[in-house]
Each structure stands twice: as structure tokens, then as C-alpha cells.
Amino acid sequence: MMKNQETWDWHTPVKQVPVKEWQASYNWVEDFSVSPDGEQIAAIVNLDDAEFGVRVNSDLWEEQFEKAWSLKHLPDGRLAVLAANDEEWTVCVDDAFWESRFDYVWDLQSTADGSHLSVAVQSDMQYGMAVDGTAWDTLFESISGMVLSDQGDAAAVVQIDPLGQGDIQGFSQGIFGVAVNGSVSTDKFMNIWDVTFNTKGSQVAYTTRQNRTDYGIANGNTRWSQSFQSAWKPLYVDSDQALVAPVRTGGKWYLYKDGSKFWNASFEQLWKLLQHPQQRKIAAVVCDSFGRWTVCVDGNCWQYHSDTMISELAFSEKGNILCAASKNDGYWDMVVNDRAWNLRADKIWMPCVSEDESVVVTRMEEKGKYVLVVNGKVYPEMFDMVFDPVVSPKGDKVLLKALQGGMYTRQVLSLDQIL
């Protein structure tokens, strides 16, 4: 459940902000963002040449910028933007700048509760990360695969050793490692991908390329003894006591756990692992025959199959519902516990599930318009944009946040109005 959801206004049926007026007040308006509770709509606005601001409802932030991008509301309701003045970049949160400045910043991330915020940074052609305004003490020649733990620790793949042009031997010996909070204590590899924290933020695991043909899995400084033909992102399971990862060996994909085969079945592809922490169910997107995608839970595959892809998975809070965004026959659909909603969407977003698991709500795009979808039923009103809907704590109402004809509308709909 989102932070302080019980305190949101679930009683006022409609609230509106006329954003069309913004178009007349500024040269242009971009990057609309809506707060989780729907009370704020914000956008980056252009005031003049090299002069930008942030408009929130009827107010303009006091701080102004020469450049700005990546405006987003955080899960706790704060509003953040990447901004530059005097060719120095930083983060501005709720109209207040971080004190630190950089040559460039990107990849704005937050923890699930919004309490910590990170960006990738560049200074003097060196790269690292900054969390809550504090940059790593050590910067590196390159950075990729940035991640932020729920505790506010930051990790990334970094280039440890310099590499001259055409230095194939140096590259093959390994120049990349994993930095956690700016410190590198891992081995070096030819390549590293898919860094992931455990739930406590105390350990990282990642996929490695050891040489031209061999791939592996590392858990901190401990490597699995086997080498594989390929591997995907590992996942800590069983309250961080074990590590699972999809690996390819003998021309097939398997799920391994702590270096040994875990699921007996083999697949043409297996990836995008997800575990429900309380029920310890492990789900994955798999291809069990060529061109046929489905979901596998604890080694058992759904009957549903897609001919194109399954892009994302999400468990409900209690873990009895598993949702998958699937593209089949050229259209996107939502599949809930192996049952497709039979939508024909051009785009679909991952849903919000009520606490009692009786309501599943999402949004989708169809022919350039956006609509609300509840338990597979499409709400008849169409909009220029729908932002992530939310189910009330009691599961009897849906918060619809939408733009239509230059008007932002926050509506509280009862299930009777929708179903």
C-alpha cells in the first residue's frame, strides 16, 4: 500500500486543475507528473530562452533553471527534477536544490517509500552516484547498471582499470567491477550486468562475463563454481538466505539456486524473476517452446501463452494474485492468475490490486486515447492521458487521475460506477 493512503481524500468526488491555461502562460509545457494521491499535477514550463520552471497546480516554484528534465513525483509525494544552472547539474526536490553540483546527472531513482533518492553523476569525465545529495568519494572512468537499495545504498558496474584504444588483451583480462557506495571490493570481469541488492541492502549479486564464451553468477565476492553459456539477473530469495538465477547450459535455460539446478524443467528462455517475500513463491517469464511465452510459478507453467512477449510481472501484497503484461497477436493485454482480460490495447501499465485482492485496476492506451480498466472491464470515458489509478484501502473506490481537453481531473469513483 502506498504511504499514508488512508489519509487521502476519498470523499470529494471531483477536483480539477485547468492546465490548458498553462499553455497560454508559458512558451511550452512538458513532462506532466501527478502525485500518488492525485492532489498535485506538475510540469516543466519554459519561461524564456534558457529559463525553465516547475508549475504545481496554481503555483510556480521560486527556483528557476537553465535546463530541466525528468520531472517526477516520488512515492512519498515529493516532487523532484534534474536541473542545471551555470552549466552545473543537480537535483531539485520540492523547490530546494541539493548542495552538490555536477557536470551532468541522470537516472533519477527512488526507494519504494520515496525516502531516498539517487542519480548517476559525471564530474571531470569521471562517473559515480549521489544519494540524497551526497556523492561517492571515489569516481570511475565509466558507470552503468545503477541500482538503489531500499535502505538507500547505491551500487553500479564501474570501470576499475584504464583501457587504451585497441587494448584487447587488457579488456579480456577484466576491467569492470561492482562499486557499492563508491567502494569496490569485488573481482574484475570482462563484463558485468544486472546488479541486484538483497532485501537488507547488505549484499549484491550480479551476472558476469568471464571470457569470450563463459558467463557466471557472483554473490558478493563469492562466485558460483559453474560457468554457463549465458545468464540473467539473479534474485535473493528465502529472506536473503539463498540466490537464484536463470542460466543457460547445454542449449537450454534452467533456474539454478546457489549453484545447483532448482527447477527441473528446461526452457527456451527464462528471465524476469520475481518472488513474493512472505509466501516465497518464485515467478518467472519463460518461453517453453519456440515463440511461445508464458509465466512459470514454482516450476509450474500457466496455460496462457503469448506469441510476442510478457514484459512485466507483479504480485499482489498478499501474494495470491500474480499479474502479467502480455503482448499477443499484436496487442497488449493483462493476464491475472492465468486468465487474460482479452483487451486489445496499444499499451498497458502494471496494475494496482486492492488489499483484499478483489479489485485489480490499471490503465491502457487504445488508438491514441487512454482509459481506466477495472477487473477487465473498460470504463467508457476516454482521456488524453490517464495516470496510475489507485484502489482505496477499503477496496470500494478507485482514484482516477486523468487529463482531457486541457483539464486535469481527480475523480473518486465507486465500484458501482465502474462495474
Secondary structure, DSSP 8 states (H G I E B T S, - for coil): --TTGGGS--S--EEEE-THHHHHHSSEEEEEEE-TTSS-EEEEEEEETTEEEEEETTEE-S--BSEEEEEEE-TTS-EEEEEEETTEEEEEETTEE-S--BSEEEEEEE-TTSS-EEEEEEETTEEEEEETTEE-SS-BS-EEEEEE-TTS-EEEEEE-S---TT-HHHHHH--EEEEETTEE-S--BSEEEEEEE-TTSS-EEEEEE-SSS-EEEEETTEE-S--BSEE---EEETTTTEEEEEEEETTEEEEEETTEE-SS--BSEEEEEEE-TTT--EEEEEEEETTEEEEEETTEE-S--BSSEEEEEEE-SSSS-EEEEEEETTEEEEEETTEE----BSEE---EE-TTS--EEEEEEETTEEEEEETTEE-S--BSEEEEEEE-TTSSEEEEEEEETTEEEEEEEEHHHH-
